Amino acid sequence: MDDVIWDAARRWRGFLDEQNGSDPLEIACRIMKVTEEAGEATQAWIGVLGQNPRKGVTHTTDDVVNELADVVFTALVAIASLGADPRQAIHDVVSKADGYLPGR
């Protein structure tokens, strides 16, 4: 990923720290925000499928992609808020996941 992404995650962590502090409750809220964003991605997918007969088709696949990207970025900010390096955390999980693929 581009350095802009990692820098943005750190900047957002700093901004949130300045605005809301960084006590354990605030960090918990940042972690819970990941779940909120995941719910929005789920809601968008339900909208793509037209699963709610009262509403019909309300979203596009692009909407789902954008919501999933929100999940990813929100998670990066939460990782930074825990004092960890988001780049290293992603590298580690990708390496681990890659090891599960057949032929690896």
Legacy VTK file of the C-alpha trace (Angstrom):
# vtk DataFile Version 3.0
C-alpha trace
ASCII
DATASET POLYDATA
POINTS 104 float
0.000 0.000 0.000
1.022 3.525 -0.608
2.604 5.539 2.225
-0.320 7.969 1.975
-2.576 5.321 3.528
-0.303 4.638 6.508
0.291 8.353 7.055
-3.450 9.025 6.927
-4.118 6.343 9.555
-1.554 7.972 11.851
-2.948 11.463 11.196
-6.474 10.292 11.991
-5.239 8.651 15.175
-3.613 11.959 16.170
-6.745 13.927 15.306
-8.970 11.591 17.304
-6.543 11.657 20.232
-6.684 15.472 20.223
-10.472 15.606 19.923
-11.514 12.710 22.143
-8.490 11.690 24.168
-7.029 8.225 24.171
-8.302 6.560 27.320
-9.416 2.917 27.211
-13.057 3.868 26.576
-12.077 5.969 23.551
-9.942 3.151 22.169
-12.870 0.757 22.707
-15.085 3.114 20.704
-12.567 3.113 17.842
-12.539 -0.667 17.833
-16.358 -0.777 17.931
-16.413 1.654 15.006
-14.970 -1.173 12.868
-18.098 -3.209 13.636
-20.328 -0.261 12.794
-18.634 0.132 9.426
-18.925 -3.630 8.787
-22.649 -3.332 9.475
-22.878 -0.622 6.837
-21.136 -2.910 4.337
-23.631 -5.652 5.185
-26.527 -3.249 4.797
-25.215 -2.204 1.383
-24.912 -5.843 0.266
-28.488 -6.505 1.392
-29.400 -3.477 -0.710
-27.593 -4.928 -3.736
-29.488 -8.185 -3.364
-32.826 -6.444 -2.836
-33.246 -8.716 0.180
-35.664 -6.355 1.893
-38.853 -6.645 -0.192
-40.167 -3.399 1.230
-37.155 -1.467 -0.087
-36.001 -3.462 -3.106
-32.582 -2.831 -4.651
-31.102 0.207 -2.924
-27.335 -0.100 -3.395
-24.720 -0.914 -6.012
-21.654 -3.110 -5.823
-19.613 0.109 -5.805
-21.446 1.100 -2.624
-20.396 -2.195 -1.040
-16.789 -1.707 -2.131
-16.755 1.780 -0.607
-18.208 0.500 2.658
-15.650 -2.316 2.815
-12.882 0.225 2.239
-14.306 2.189 5.196
-13.979 -0.983 7.296
-10.335 -1.380 6.301
-9.369 2.224 6.977
-11.264 2.328 10.263
-9.395 -0.810 11.337
-6.058 0.783 10.416
-6.879 3.788 12.615
-7.894 1.463 15.459
-4.615 -0.452 15.098
-2.652 2.810 15.228
-4.706 3.869 18.254
-3.466 0.787 20.094
0.082 2.012 19.548
0.847 -0.613 16.928
2.171 -0.034 13.426
-0.702 -0.663 10.979
1.728 -1.426 8.135
3.463 -4.126 10.166
0.157 -5.542 11.411
-1.153 -5.874 7.852
2.140 -7.339 6.643
2.043 -9.936 9.419
-1.550 -10.989 8.770
-1.011 -11.184 5.006
2.074 -13.344 5.519
0.119 -15.611 7.861
-2.838 -15.862 5.471
-0.552 -16.489 2.516
0.927 -19.442 4.388
-2.504 -21.105 4.427
-2.769 -21.149 0.636
-2.109 -24.481 -1.038
1.390 -24.780 -2.448
2.880 -22.289 0.000
LINES 1 105
104 0 1 2 3 4 5 6 7 8 9 10 11 12 13 14 15 16 17 18 19 20 21 22 23 24 25 26 27 28 29 30 31 32 33 34 35 36 37 38 39 40 41 42 43 44 45 46 47 48 49 50 51 52 53 54 55 56 57 58 59 60 61 62 63 64 65 66 67 68 69 70 71 72 73 74 75 76 77 78 79 80 81 82 83 84 85 86 87 88 89 90 91 92 93 94 95 96 97 98 99 100 101 102 103
